[in-house]
């Protein structure tokens, strides 16, 4: 019974969407085609973009792999070999720092052991902590993120997991939990190991997760920090090694708010940078580059992102889903005494080119979304090829409380309409009727398809329950 009701909801919802879009097309362009592709096997409906040309950087970054991501939506604005497995070097420490923040208290202390210091190669970047020295977790993390000190990475690994090997397993598991499937870390430092690798896409995902933690975000964007005195060392000041974060340096970038450098002979120069401008953040990752080009390429990539794209809330910016009262399909509810539309869009943002309207963008609608009683009808995802640019949930506005289904609410309105002047229930703009009539043929086809799908599912259930 629930499945039958879900099928009816999907039919009504899809019919509404196609009708609204066909009407809008008629009104604006005189074109009766909705350009909607229907995949009944997966309950996914897609629409191709209209006259959208994706902007590209003036030049390709030199690095072997690069990516530019907007972290709130996860939108990939540019990529070059984003899934090629490469050595990360010290940008590994972004995940080291995140795990330390998540598992330790900043006020806790770590007593340095001989085992910790002996496991760090002599040529690695180090602060020079000594066995028996007691240092706070907070100072360890600042030293790790600002100066990339490997001895601090090892100390934090032992404090969290008891050994660097156990900590490395935690790192890989944490990476996979956020979708970084092509990452395998075997140490906390990023020092070279043939089995220690990641990708530009995975590093963007790891960074996206890290900056969602306010403590981590505040630490890695610090220009300078004063280390506390220990039982073996006086207080002293450290500066961030990421030149784009330090004012007065040649590569300083005024919009940079955090980042991490990396280098080994095998990894080349790696760089992760986060910047914010006009309410939009961007994450840039460049891997296997050079000292001469990694900073300039990062600046150009970030400028390209800020100059070419805009971030919008989805609700209210795309009239194809009944959000614009000008569609002429507003409802006056004689039951609840308020005016609304057939569909509403939940919270969500999208990043698109600055010279493009949201109604031009292609999208997919996943109609298999679970209805929890709030009228969830579909998951709307805007696309650039296969890359998602932002998403939101579409709801049937007829559901006004959690104990009313879409069907029962609509039926209630129909019953009430029998006793009421039709004009108080539906306000239809006559200029859209031509488009609506044309769309009815499409709706009939959709209903027939969905009825067949529903019957096929019923037959399947009967067969398998015998």
Secondary structure as UniProt FT lines:
FT   HELIX           2..29
FT   STRAND          36..39
FT   TURN            40..43
FT   STRAND          44..47
FT   STRAND          65..70
FT   TURN            71..74
FT   STRAND          75..80
FT   TURN            82..83
FT   HELIX           89..92
FT   HELIX           93..103
FT   TURN            106..107
FT   STRAND          109..111
FT   HELIX           114..118
FT   TURN            122..123
FT   TURN            131..132
FT   STRAND          134..136
FT   HELIX           137..147
FT   HELIX           150..161
FT   HELIX           164..177
FT   TURN            178..179
FT   TURN            181..182
FT   TURN            194..195
FT   STRAND          197..198
FT   HELIX           200..211
FT   HELIX           214..220
FT   STRAND          224..227
FT   STRAND          236..239
FT   HELIX           243..245
FT   TURN            247..248
FT   TURN            250..251
FT   TURN            254..255
FT   STRAND          256..264
FT   TURN            265..267
FT   STRAND          268..277
FT   TURN            278..279
FT   STRAND          280..289
FT   TURN            291..293
FT   HELIX           294..308
FT   STRAND          309..313
FT   TURN            315..317
FT   HELIX           319..321
FT   HELIX           325..327
FT   STRAND          331..333
FT   TURN            334..337
FT   STRAND          338..340
FT   STRAND          343..345
FT   STRAND          349..353
FT   TURN            354..355
FT   HELIX           358..360
FT   STRAND          362..366
FT   TURN            367..368
FT   STRAND          376..384
FT   TURN            385..386
FT   STRAND          387..396
FT   TURN            397..398
FT   TURN            402..403
FT   HELIX           406..417
FT   TURN            418..419
FT   HELIX           422..424
FT   HELIX           430..432
FT   HELIX           433..465
//
